């Protein structure tokens, strides 16, 4: 289960107010339940690695203004044409830690919208490697070869989410979240479409 909730304001700028994330089940190496509130600066982290004992950590953390947990799709919808942007996200290790994340525009790709074709913008969301290496050194001593998340957004007057592919947790497996339509066009070259 991956349950992520964010409350944010959008008065001139996007601002995270409250965040909650629950991840549990066999897809997640670490079972977590985290919450943080900007107003009170209070956070709570419940975590359990493998079959170990559950740990609970509470404390205060001043959330930087440009922190966007749970809002990455909203950010991608609002980026200027072809823009790349660095933003902050919180990694819970188990205490909150600010990690820089680059939102990199890669190009456009054709997607199918029902029987029609449309263009989608492809982005790579890449954490700052130096900070990740430091975090991995604390946790396991190793870093995935190319840790990133890919995301496709419909390139329309009203941009919308198409697909996301990548891990939902630092040591978790790669997953794909997609809509039934639109979806990236990919017909294998060795497979011909069925004749009518």
DONU-790811 format. One record per residue (C-alpha): y, x, z; residue in one letter. Coordinates in steps of 0.2 Angstrom, whole numbers, plus 2048, in hexadecimal, padded with zeros to 3 digits. Layout:
+-----+-----+-----+------+
!   Y !   X !   Z ! resn !
+-----+-----+-----+------+
!   Y !   X !   Z !    a !
...
+-----+-----+-----+------+
//
This chain:
+-----+-----+-----+------+
!   Y !   X !   Z ! resn !
+-----+-----+-----+------+
! 800 ! 800 ! 800 !    x !
! 811 ! 806 ! 7FB !    x !
! 81F ! 7FB ! 802 !    x !
! 831 ! 801 ! 800 !    x !
! 840 ! 7F7 ! 805 !    x !
! 852 ! 7FD ! 804 !    x !
! 863 ! 7F4 ! 809 !    x !
! 872 ! 7FB ! 800 !    x !
! 884 ! 7F7 ! 7FC !    x !
! 88C ! 7F9 ! 7EB !    x !
! 89F ! 7F9 ! 7EF !    x !
! 8A5 ! 805 ! 7E2 !    x !
! 897 ! 811 ! 7E6 !    x !
! 884 ! 80E ! 7EA !    x !
! 881 ! 811 ! 7FD !    x !
! 870 ! 810 ! 806 !    x !
! 872 ! 806 ! 816 !    x !
! 860 ! 804 ! 81C !    x !
! 84F ! 80A ! 816 !    x !
! 83D ! 807 ! 81A !    x !
! 82D ! 80E ! 812 !    x !
! 81B ! 80A ! 817 !    x !
! 80D ! 814 ! 80E !    x !
! 7FB ! 812 ! 813 !    x !
! 7EA ! 812 ! 80B !    x !
! 7DF ! 81E ! 802 !    x !
! 7EC ! 823 ! 7F5 !    x !
! 7F7 ! 82B ! 803 !    x !
! 7F2 ! 83B ! 80B !    x !
! 7FE ! 837 ! 819 !    x !
! 800 ! 825 ! 820 !    x !
! 812 ! 822 ! 824 !    x !
! 81E ! 814 ! 82A !    x !
! 830 ! 81A ! 82A !    x !
! 841 ! 812 ! 82C !    x !
! 853 ! 818 ! 82D !    x !
! 863 ! 80F ! 830 !    x !
! 874 ! 816 ! 82B !    x !
! 87F ! 80C ! 837 !    x !
! 876 ! 812 ! 847 !    x !
! 86F ! 822 ! 83F !    x !
! 85E ! 81E ! 847 !    x !
! 84D ! 822 ! 83F !    x !
! 83B ! 81F ! 843 !    x !
! 82C ! 827 ! 83B !    x !
! 81A ! 822 ! 83F !    x !
! 80E ! 82E ! 836 !    x !
! 7FC ! 832 ! 835 !    x !
! 7F4 ! 840 ! 82B !    x !
! 7E2 ! 83C ! 827 !    x !
! 7D8 ! 836 ! 836 !    x !
! 7E4 ! 83F ! 842 !    x !
! 7ED ! 837 ! 850 !    x !
! 7FC ! 82D ! 84B !    x !
! 80D ! 835 ! 850 !    x !
! 81D ! 82C ! 853 !    x !
! 82E ! 834 ! 851 !    x !
! 83F ! 82D ! 854 !    x !
! 850 ! 834 ! 854 !    x !
! 862 ! 834 ! 84C !    x !
! 866 ! 83A ! 83B !    x !
! 877 ! 838 ! 832 !    x !
! 872 ! 832 ! 820 !    x !
! 87D ! 83B ! 813 !    x !
! 887 ! 82E ! 808 !    x !
! 87E ! 833 ! 7F8 !    x !
! 86C ! 830 ! 7FE !    x !
! 862 ! 824 ! 7F3 !    x !
! 851 ! 821 ! 7FA !    x !
! 84A ! 811 ! 7F2 !    x !
! 858 ! 810 ! 7E6 !    x !
! 853 ! 81C ! 7D8 !    x !
! 851 ! 80E ! 7CB !    x !
! 862 ! 807 ! 7CF !    x !
! 869 ! 818 ! 7CD !    x !
! 861 ! 81B ! 7BC !    x !
! 868 ! 80A ! 7B6 !    x !
! 879 ! 80F ! 7BB !    x !
! 87A ! 821 ! 7B4 !    x !
! 886 ! 824 ! 7A5 !    x !
! 87E ! 827 ! 794 !    x !
! 873 ! 837 ! 794 !    x !
! 879 ! 83C ! 7A5 !    x !
! 870 ! 848 ! 7B1 !    x !
! 874 ! 846 ! 7C3 !    x !
! 86F ! 84E ! 7D4 !    x !
! 86C ! 842 ! 7E2 !    x !
! 865 ! 843 ! 7F4 !    x !
! 855 ! 83B ! 7FB !    x !
! 84E ! 83C ! 80C !    x !
! 83D ! 843 ! 80E !    x !
! 835 ! 83F ! 81F !    x !
! 82B ! 84F ! 825 !    x !
! 82A ! 846 ! 831 !    x !
! 83D ! 847 ! 836 !    x !
! 848 ! 843 ! 828 !    x !
! 84D ! 851 ! 81C !    x !
! 85A ! 850 ! 80E !    x !
! 852 ! 856 ! 7FD !    x !
! 85C ! 858 ! 7ED !    x !
! 855 ! 84E ! 7DE !    x !
! 85A ! 851 ! 7CC !    x !
! 85B ! 841 ! 7C1 !    x !
! 858 ! 849 ! 7B0 !    x !
! 85A ! 83F ! 79F !    x !
! 84C ! 845 ! 793 !    x !
! 84F ! 83A ! 784 !    x !
! 84A ! 829 ! 77D !    x !
! 839 ! 822 ! 779 !    x !
! 834 ! 812 ! 770 !    x !
! 82D ! 805 ! 77B !    x !
! 825 ! 7F4 ! 776 !    x !
! 82D ! 7E4 ! 77C !    x !
! 821 ! 7D7 ! 778 !    x !
! 81F ! 7D8 ! 765 !    x !
! 830 ! 7E2 ! 763 !    x !
! 835 ! 7F4 ! 765 !    x !
! 843 ! 7FA ! 770 !    x !
! 849 ! 80B ! 776 !    x !
! 847 ! 811 ! 788 !    x !
! 84F ! 820 ! 791 !    x !
! 843 ! 82C ! 798 !    x !
! 848 ! 835 ! 7A8 !    x !
! 840 ! 842 ! 7B3 !    x !
! 843 ! 842 ! 7C6 !    x !
! 841 ! 854 ! 7CC !    x !
! 843 ! 859 ! 7DE !    x !
! 84C ! 86A ! 7E2 !    x !
! 83D ! 876 ! 7E2 !    x !
! 844 ! 882 ! 7EF !    x !
! 845 ! 874 ! 7FC !    x !
! 834 ! 86D ! 7F7 !    x !
! 82C ! 87F ! 7F8 !    x !
! 833 ! 880 ! 80A !    x !
! 82C ! 86F ! 80E !    x !
! 81B ! 873 ! 807 !    x !
! 81A ! 883 ! 810 !    x !
! 81C ! 879 ! 820 !    x !
! 80F ! 86C ! 81B !    x !
! 801 ! 875 ! 811 !    x !
! 807 ! 885 ! 809 !    x !
! 806 ! 87F ! 7F7 !    x !
! 811 ! 876 ! 7EB !    x !
! 80B ! 86C ! 7DC !    x !
! 80E ! 875 ! 7CB !    x !
! 81B ! 869 ! 7C5 !    x !
! 820 ! 85C ! 7D1 !    x !
! 82A ! 84E ! 7C9 !    x !
! 82B ! 83C ! 7C6 !    x !
! 82E ! 834 ! 7B4 !    x !
! 837 ! 824 ! 7B2 !    x !
! 83B ! 819 ! 7A2 !    x !
! 84A ! 80D ! 7A2 !    x !
! 84D ! 801 ! 794 !    x !
! 85C ! 807 ! 78A !    x !
! 865 ! 7F7 ! 788 !    x !
! 876 ! 7EF ! 78D !    x !
! 86D ! 7EA ! 79D !    x !
! 861 ! 7F8 ! 7A1 !    x !
! 851 ! 7F4 ! 7AA !    x !
! 841 ! 7FD ! 7B1 !    x !
! 833 ! 800 ! 7A5 !    x !
! 827 ! 80D ! 7AD !    x !
! 826 ! 81A ! 7BB !    x !
! 818 ! 828 ! 7BC !    x !
! 817 ! 834 ! 7CA !    x !
! 811 ! 836 ! 7DC !    x !
! 818 ! 82A ! 7E9 !    x !
! 815 ! 837 ! 7F7 !    x !
! 817 ! 84A ! 7F7 !    x !
! 804 ! 84E ! 7F7 !    x !
! 7FF ! 83D ! 7EF !    x !
! 7F7 ! 839 ! 7DE !    x !
! 800 ! 835 ! 7CF !    x !
! 802 ! 823 ! 7CC !    x !
! 80A ! 818 ! 7BE !    x !
! 814 ! 809 ! 7C2 !    x !
! 818 ! 7FF ! 7B2 !    x !
! 81C ! 7ED ! 7AC !    x !
! 812 ! 7E3 ! 7A0 !    x !
! 820 ! 7E3 ! 794 !    x !
! 82A ! 7ED ! 790 !    x !
! 81E ! 7FC ! 78F !    x !
! 81E ! 80D ! 787 !    x !
! 816 ! 80D ! 775 !    x !
! 807 ! 818 ! 774 !    x !
! 7FA ! 815 ! 767 !    x !
! 7ED ! 824 ! 767 !    x !
! 7ED ! 82C ! 756 !    x !
! 7DA ! 82B ! 755 !    x !
! 7D9 ! 818 ! 758 !    x !
! 7DE ! 80C ! 74B !    x !
! 7E5 ! 7FB ! 74F !    x !
! 7D9 ! 7ED ! 74D !    x !
! 7DA ! 7E3 ! 73D !    x !
! 7DE ! 7D1 ! 73D !    x !
+-----+-----+-----+------+
//
